[in-house]
Amino acid sequence: MQPSITLLTITLCVVGGYLLGSIPFGVIAARLGGAGDLRQIGSGSIGATNVLRTGRRDLALITLIGDGGKGAVAVLLAGWIFKSAEAAAIAGGAAFLGHCFPVWLKFRGGKGVATFYGTMFAIAWPAALLAGATWLIMAALFRYSSLAGLTAAALAPLYVFLTGQTPEAKLYMAAFMAVLIFIRHEANIRRLLTGEEPRIGAKAAPKTPNGGDGLGHNGGPPLGVNDRS
């Protein structure tokens, strides 16, 4: 049995994980790559899916690796330093929180799916493989990145349980991330219900004055300002 971790260890994992997770790789890649301010494009999210809407697959790949990698690094680094799976889970959850609510961007971050997978693969890879397979199946069937991510996140805690991952901190971390993913996808859920969610690969226009993404139904032609609810 692993010894209980101290308050100092918890604090270091939370602060370190959060700061690592708050690095906005999408914003950095888009700006350095000449794609502009990612927060003014498409959905305004800083994740790889929105980078892909700029038409730059190379920048989207860089963002995907960076966002996923920072979650994995947080888990592996905490586990190596403190020799504790609980510490690793706390650091991973904190990194995920940092991505969703980064201090550098006034707490307006990404949706968290890539960081979710990076964290899950580092701490509970069998469950992560199942979640990844879920994403691929849902994305292939429906072509909605958000729907695929939401489904995989919702099932992740169950996958952790079914694959016998211990300690329980891994299950709590998966559940924590799943809840935050649903919170961060509130607008996507509304668009899915109304049929206005852009499909994977749809190139987005700059955000309209009313805060929309300039896309029409399912990523079609741009709508007028008064056409969006």
C-alpha positions as CSV (number, residue, x, y, z in Angstrom):
1,M,0.0,0.0,0.0
2,Q,1.3,3.4,-0.9
3,P,1.7,5.9,1.9
4,S,-0.6,8.9,2.1
5,I,0.7,11.9,0.4
6,T,1.3,15.1,2.4
7,L,-0.4,18.5,2.0
8,L,2.9,19.9,0.6
9,T,2.9,17.2,-2.1
10,I,-0.7,17.9,-3.0
11,T,0.0,21.7,-3.2
12,L,3.1,21.2,-5.4
13,C,1.2,18.9,-7.7
14,V,-1.8,21.2,-8.0
15,V,0.3,24.4,-8.6
16,G,2.9,22.7,-10.9
17,G,0.3,20.8,-12.9
18,Y,-1.9,23.8,-13.3
19,L,0.9,26.0,-14.6
20,L,2.0,23.4,-17.0
21,G,-1.5,22.8,-18.2
22,S,-2.1,26.5,-18.7
23,I,0.5,26.8,-21.5
24,P,-1.7,27.7,-24.6
25,F,0.0,25.7,-27.3
26,G,-2.8,26.4,-29.8
27,V,-2.6,30.2,-29.4
28,I,1.2,30.1,-29.6
29,A,1.3,27.8,-32.7
30,A,-1.3,29.8,-34.6
31,R,0.4,33.1,-33.9
32,L,3.9,31.9,-34.7
33,G,2.6,30.0,-37.7
34,G,0.9,33.1,-39.2
35,A,-2.6,31.9,-38.7
36,G,-3.6,34.9,-36.5
37,D,-5.3,35.1,-33.1
38,L,-7.0,31.7,-32.6
39,R,-9.4,33.3,-30.1
40,Q,-10.9,35.3,-33.0
41,I,-11.3,32.4,-35.3
42,G,-14.1,29.8,-35.5
43,S,-15.4,28.9,-32.0
44,G,-12.7,31.0,-30.3
45,S,-11.4,27.8,-28.6
46,I,-7.7,27.4,-28.2
47,G,-7.7,23.6,-29.0
48,A,-6.5,21.6,-32.0
49,T,-10.0,21.3,-33.5
50,N,-10.3,25.1,-33.8
51,V,-6.7,25.3,-35.2
52,L,-7.8,22.8,-37.9
53,R,-10.5,25.2,-38.9
54,T,-7.8,27.6,-40.0
55,G,-6.9,25.1,-42.7
56,R,-3.4,24.5,-41.2
57,R,-3.1,20.8,-40.4
58,D,0.5,21.2,-39.4
59,L,-0.4,23.7,-36.7
60,A,-3.3,21.6,-35.6
61,L,-0.9,18.6,-35.1
62,I,1.5,20.8,-33.1
63,T,-1.3,21.9,-30.9
64,L,-2.6,18.4,-30.5
65,I,0.8,17.1,-29.4
66,G,1.4,20.1,-27.1
67,D,-2.0,19.9,-25.4
68,G,-1.9,16.2,-25.0
69,G,1.8,16.2,-24.0
70,K,1.4,18.7,-21.2
71,G,-1.1,16.4,-19.5
72,A,1.1,13.4,-19.9
73,V,4.2,15.3,-18.7
74,A,2.4,16.5,-15.6
75,V,1.4,12.9,-14.7
76,L,4.7,11.3,-15.4
77,L,6.7,14.1,-13.7
78,A,4.7,14.0,-10.5
79,G,4.8,10.2,-10.4
80,W,8.5,10.2,-10.9
81,I,9.2,12.9,-8.3
82,F,6.8,11.7,-5.6
83,K,6.7,8.0,-6.4
84,S,2.9,8.1,-6.0
85,A,0.0,7.3,-8.3
86,E,-2.2,9.7,-6.2
87,A,0.2,12.5,-6.8
88,A,0.3,11.7,-10.5
89,A,-3.5,11.8,-10.7
90,I,-3.7,15.1,-8.8
91,A,-1.1,16.7,-11.1
92,G,-2.9,15.4,-14.2
93,G,-6.2,16.8,-13.0
94,A,-4.6,20.1,-12.3
95,A,-3.0,20.2,-15.7
96,F,-6.4,19.6,-17.2
97,L,-7.9,22.4,-15.1
98,G,-5.1,24.7,-16.3
99,H,-5.8,24.0,-19.9
100,C,-9.5,24.7,-19.5
101,F,-9.0,27.8,-17.4
102,P,-5.5,29.3,-18.0
103,V,-4.4,32.2,-16.0
104,W,-2.5,33.7,-18.9
105,L,-5.7,34.0,-21.0
106,K,-8.0,35.4,-18.3
107,F,-9.2,31.8,-17.5
108,R,-10.7,31.3,-21.0
109,G,-9.1,28.2,-22.3
110,G,-9.8,25.1,-24.4
111,K,-12.3,22.3,-24.3
112,G,-9.8,19.9,-22.9
113,V,-10.1,16.8,-25.0
114,A,-6.5,16.5,-26.1
115,T,-5.2,17.2,-22.6
116,F,-7.7,14.6,-21.3
117,Y,-6.3,11.9,-23.6
118,G,-2.7,12.8,-22.8
119,T,-3.4,12.6,-19.1
120,M,-5.4,9.4,-19.4
121,F,-2.7,7.6,-21.5
122,A,-0.1,8.5,-18.9
123,I,-1.9,7.3,-15.9
124,A,-4.4,4.6,-17.1
125,W,-3.5,3.6,-20.7
126,P,-5.9,0.7,-21.0
127,A,-8.8,3.0,-20.2
128,A,-7.4,5.6,-22.5
129,L,-7.2,3.1,-25.4
130,L,-10.9,2.3,-25.0
131,A,-11.7,6.0,-24.8
132,G,-9.7,6.7,-27.9
133,A,-11.5,3.9,-29.7
134,T,-14.8,5.4,-28.7
135,W,-13.7,8.8,-30.1
136,L,-12.7,7.3,-33.4
137,I,-15.9,5.3,-33.8
138,M,-18.1,8.3,-32.9
139,A,-16.1,10.7,-35.1
140,A,-16.3,8.3,-38.1
141,L,-20.0,7.7,-37.7
142,F,-21.2,11.3,-37.0
143,R,-18.2,13.6,-38.0
144,Y,-18.6,15.7,-34.9
145,S,-15.5,16.2,-32.8
146,S,-17.4,17.5,-29.9
147,L,-19.9,14.6,-29.8
148,A,-17.0,12.1,-30.0
149,G,-15.1,13.8,-27.2
150,L,-18.2,14.0,-25.0
151,T,-19.0,10.4,-25.5
152,A,-15.5,9.2,-24.8
153,A,-15.2,11.4,-21.7
154,A,-18.5,10.2,-20.3
155,L,-17.4,6.6,-20.6
156,A,-13.8,7.1,-19.4
157,P,-14.6,6.6,-15.7
158,L,-16.4,3.4,-16.5
159,Y,-13.4,2.3,-18.6
160,V,-11.1,3.0,-15.6
161,F,-13.3,0.9,-13.4
162,L,-13.7,-2.0,-15.8
163,T,-9.9,-2.2,-16.5
164,G,-9.2,-2.4,-12.8
165,Q,-7.0,0.7,-12.5
166,T,-5.8,1.5,-9.0
167,P,-5.7,3.5,-6.8
168,E,-9.1,5.1,-6.8
169,A,-7.6,8.5,-7.5
170,K,-7.4,7.5,-11.1
171,L,-11.1,7.0,-11.2
172,Y,-11.7,10.3,-9.5
173,M,-9.4,12.1,-11.9
174,A,-11.3,10.6,-14.9
175,A,-14.6,11.6,-13.4
176,F,-13.3,15.2,-12.7
177,M,-12.1,15.6,-16.2
178,A,-15.3,14.2,-17.7
179,V,-17.4,16.7,-15.7
180,L,-15.2,19.6,-16.8
181,I,-15.4,18.5,-20.5
182,F,-19.2,18.7,-20.4
183,I,-19.0,22.1,-18.8
184,R,-16.6,23.4,-21.4
185,H,-18.7,21.9,-24.2
186,E,-21.9,23.6,-23.1
187,A,-22.1,25.7,-26.3
188,N,-21.3,22.6,-28.5
189,I,-24.1,20.7,-26.8
190,R,-26.6,23.4,-27.6
191,R,-25.4,23.5,-31.3
192,L,-25.6,19.7,-31.5
193,L,-29.2,19.8,-30.3
194,T,-30.0,22.4,-32.9
195,G,-28.0,20.9,-35.8
196,E,-25.6,23.9,-36.0
197,E,-22.4,22.2,-34.8
198,P,-19.6,22.3,-37.4
199,R,-18.4,18.9,-38.6
200,I,-14.8,17.8,-38.6
201,G,-12.8,19.4,-41.3
202,A,-15.1,22.4,-41.8
203,K,-13.1,25.5,-42.3
204,A,-14.4,28.3,-40.1
205,A,-14.7,32.0,-40.9
206,P,-13.7,34.6,-38.4
207,K,-16.0,35.2,-35.5
208,T,-19.0,37.5,-36.3
209,P,-19.7,40.6,-34.3
210,N,-22.3,38.8,-32.2
211,G,-19.7,36.3,-31.0
212,G,-20.6,33.5,-33.4
213,D,-18.2,31.6,-35.5
214,G,-19.5,32.7,-38.9
215,L,-20.6,29.2,-39.9
216,G,-24.0,28.1,-41.0
217,H,-25.8,24.9,-40.4
218,N,-23.3,22.0,-39.9
219,G,-20.4,24.1,-41.0
220,G,-22.1,25.5,-44.1
221,P,-22.2,29.1,-45.5
222,P,-21.9,31.9,-43.0
223,L,-25.1,33.1,-41.4
224,G,-26.1,36.7,-41.0
225,V,-25.8,38.3,-37.5
226,N,-29.5,38.1,-37.0
227,D,-29.7,34.5,-38.1
228,R,-28.0,33.1,-35.0
229,S,-29.9,32.4,-31.8
